[in-house]
Amino acid sequence: MDYGSLMPKKPHISMGFGSLKPKKRKQLMLRKKFLLKNGARLLEDKLRNGVGSIQVFGDEELRKEAMSYAESMVLGKGGQGVYKGILPDKRVVAIKKSKISDQEQLEQFIDEIVILGQVNHKNVVRLLGCCLETVVPLLAYEFVSNGTLYHHLHNKTSGATSLSWDSRLRIAHESAGAIAYLHSYATRTIIHRDVKSANILLDENYTAKVADFGASEFIPMGHDQISTLFQGTSGYLDPEYLYTGQLTDKSDVYSFGVVLAELLTGLKPIDSKGSREDKTLATYFMKAKREDLLLEIVDRQVLEEATVEQLKETCYLACICLDKRGKNRPGMKEVTMKLERIRNTKLFNE
């Protein structure tokens, strides 16, 4: 679809609706209204500046043929509703309904489109397109069928498959590689800003797909940090970022360290039931490390399946990612290489 043709060049000039039938004219006027309200001009400006290309779906392609908003089709809620749908070409997709109530949320929504429009990595969920002609804007993503890493680690009573150690290590490696790509290999440095197990999706082969870029930020060329309002998820937030307000790529490293600790222990990032003295997993994990008790909190399945060297190296990696001082944390590229080496130690010893 030609995006530019959707927008009037000058709002004060007649749209040329006079010769249309009243019903058709009303539909077109409503369409223009939603386009403007949902950030069409903002998206057009950003795309014009060379930050990628996006397929723009028409209202009927997504709303009428692709999906209904039945509860049976709900994949997730949270800040936005996510629904399973089918495009006219029979592709299964995940469609996110964005709830925009102010200009800041609108800009975040448009930024998510722009960011994903230039990302091309096998372990990052792919944005297929967007629709701005509906009451609330819609984003269409590739459908990732096997739920979230959080679900598989923490909701075992609801039928989720228990992940083997080899699968956990591979998922960690794939996710780290995706984040390293965002930090180092994309056209501009992208800070995810909400790395967590709930934002790592698993496909039918349990391949990791990093998702949800609604909070992400670009780091301008020539800079290594930006000042920004706090955003993220409790239990994963970088304490240095909370203290200084300075967002860097090391903030994602800290959050990834929490994910590593989850994979090792099977524990949730926040102890909502009050069974631990230290409510956050990061604090609990680091305390266990200081007291030389890490093996006592590692998940039983991990203890049975991992080699001693793998356990030692992975626990150490999680700890340096969770260092309170960002300058002491490794970069995600280094984390990825360390995880690859840890995975290979078992192969070399077999």
MOTAHU-V637379 format. One record per pair of residues at least 6 apart in sequence whose C-alpha atoms are under 7 Angstrom apart, sorted by the first residue. I is the first residue (numbers start at 1). J is the second residue. If there is no record, write none. Layout:
# MOTAHU-V637379
i=I j=J
i=I j=J
This chain:
# MOTAHU-V637379
i=1 j=55
i=1 j=56
i=3 j=56
i=17 j=25
i=31 j=133
i=34 j=132
i=34 j=133
i=34 j=134
i=34 j=135
i=35 j=132
i=35 j=133
i=38 j=106
i=38 j=132
i=38 j=137
i=39 j=106
i=39 j=110
i=40 j=132
i=43 j=110
i=47 j=53
i=51 j=114
i=51 j=118
i=52 j=114
i=52 j=117
i=52 j=118
i=53 j=117
i=54 j=117
i=54 j=129
i=55 j=128
i=55 j=129
i=55 j=130
i=56 j=129
i=56 j=130
i=56 j=131
i=57 j=129
i=57 j=130
i=57 j=131
i=58 j=131
i=58 j=133
i=59 j=131
i=59 j=133
i=59 j=134
i=61 j=87
i=61 j=88
i=62 j=87
i=65 j=87
i=65 j=88
i=66 j=85
i=66 j=86
i=66 j=87
i=66 j=88
i=67 j=85
i=67 j=86
i=73 j=83
i=73 j=84
i=74 j=82
i=74 j=83
i=74 j=84
i=75 j=82
i=75 j=83
i=75 j=84
i=76 j=82
i=80 j=96
i=80 j=97
i=80 j=98
i=80 j=99
i=81 j=96
i=81 j=97
i=82 j=94
i=82 j=95
i=82 j=96
i=82 j=97
i=83 j=94
i=83 j=95
i=83 j=96
i=84 j=93
i=84 j=94
i=84 j=95
i=85 j=92
i=85 j=93
i=85 j=94
i=85 j=95
i=86 j=92
i=86 j=93
i=92 j=143
i=93 j=140
i=93 j=141
i=93 j=142
i=93 j=143
i=94 j=140
i=94 j=141
i=94 j=142
i=94 j=143
i=95 j=138
i=95 j=139
i=95 j=140
i=95 j=141
i=96 j=138
i=96 j=139
i=96 j=140
i=97 j=136
i=97 j=137
i=97 j=138
i=97 j=139
i=98 j=136
i=98 j=137
i=98 j=138
i=99 j=136
i=100 j=106
i=108 j=214
i=108 j=215
i=109 j=214
i=112 j=213
i=112 j=214
i=116 j=127
i=117 j=127
i=119 j=186
i=121 j=178
i=123 j=174
i=123 j=175
i=123 j=178
i=123 j=208
i=123 j=209
i=123 j=210
i=124 j=178
i=124 j=209
i=124 j=210
i=124 j=211
i=125 j=142
i=125 j=209
i=125 j=210
i=125 j=211
i=126 j=141
i=126 j=142
i=127 j=140
i=127 j=141
i=127 j=142
i=128 j=140
i=128 j=141
i=128 j=142
i=129 j=139
i=129 j=140
i=130 j=138
i=130 j=139
i=130 j=140
i=131 j=137
i=131 j=138
i=131 j=139
i=132 j=138
i=144 j=201
i=144 j=202
i=144 j=203
i=145 j=202
i=145 j=203
i=145 j=204
i=146 j=202
i=146 j=203
i=146 j=204
i=147 j=201
i=147 j=202
i=148 j=197
i=148 j=198
i=148 j=199
i=148 j=200
i=148 j=201
i=148 j=202
i=149 j=197
i=149 j=198
i=149 j=200
i=149 j=201
i=149 j=202
i=150 j=197
i=150 j=198
i=151 j=160
i=152 j=160
i=152 j=161
i=152 j=162
i=153 j=266
i=154 j=266
i=154 j=268
i=156 j=162
i=165 j=302
i=165 j=305
i=165 j=306
i=168 j=263
i=169 j=343
i=171 j=207
i=171 j=208
i=172 j=260
i=173 j=336
i=173 j=339
i=173 j=340
i=174 j=208
i=175 j=208
i=175 j=209
i=175 j=210
i=176 j=332
i=176 j=335
i=176 j=336
i=177 j=336
i=178 j=210
i=179 j=332
i=180 j=332
i=180 j=333
i=182 j=189
i=182 j=190
i=183 j=189
i=183 j=190
i=183 j=191
i=183 j=249
i=188 j=218
i=188 j=219
i=189 j=218
i=189 j=219
i=190 j=216
i=190 j=217
i=190 j=218
i=190 j=219
i=191 j=216
i=191 j=217
i=191 j=218
i=191 j=249
i=191 j=252
i=192 j=213
i=192 j=215
i=192 j=216
i=192 j=217
i=192 j=252
i=193 j=215
i=193 j=216
i=193 j=232
i=193 j=252
i=194 j=215
i=194 j=232
i=194 j=233
i=195 j=252
i=195 j=255
i=195 j=256
i=196 j=236
i=196 j=255
i=196 j=256
i=196 j=259
i=197 j=259
i=199 j=210
i=199 j=211
i=199 j=212
i=200 j=208
i=200 j=209
i=200 j=210
i=200 j=211
i=201 j=208
i=201 j=209
i=201 j=210
i=201 j=211
i=202 j=208
i=202 j=209
i=215 j=231
i=219 j=225
i=219 j=226
i=224 j=248
i=225 j=246
i=225 j=247
i=225 j=248
i=226 j=246
i=226 j=247
i=226 j=248
i=227 j=245
i=227 j=246
i=227 j=247
i=228 j=245
i=228 j=246
i=228 j=247
i=229 j=245
i=230 j=242
i=230 j=245
i=235 j=269
i=235 j=270
i=235 j=280
i=236 j=255
i=236 j=258
i=237 j=255
i=238 j=251
i=238 j=254
i=238 j=255
i=239 j=324
i=240 j=324
i=240 j=325
i=240 j=326
i=241 j=247
i=241 j=251
i=250 j=326
i=250 j=329
i=250 j=331
i=253 j=321
i=253 j=331
i=253 j=332
i=254 j=321
i=254 j=322
i=257 j=318
i=257 j=321
i=257 j=322
i=258 j=269
i=258 j=282
i=260 j=318
i=261 j=318
i=262 j=268
i=262 j=269
i=264 j=298
i=264 j=299
i=264 j=302
i=265 j=297
i=265 j=298
i=265 j=299
i=266 j=299
i=268 j=281
i=269 j=280
i=269 j=281
i=270 j=279
i=270 j=280
i=270 j=281
i=271 j=279
i=271 j=280
i=278 j=284
i=282 j=322
i=286 j=319
i=288 j=294
i=310 j=342
i=313 j=342
i=320 j=329
i=321 j=329
i=321 j=330
i=323 j=329
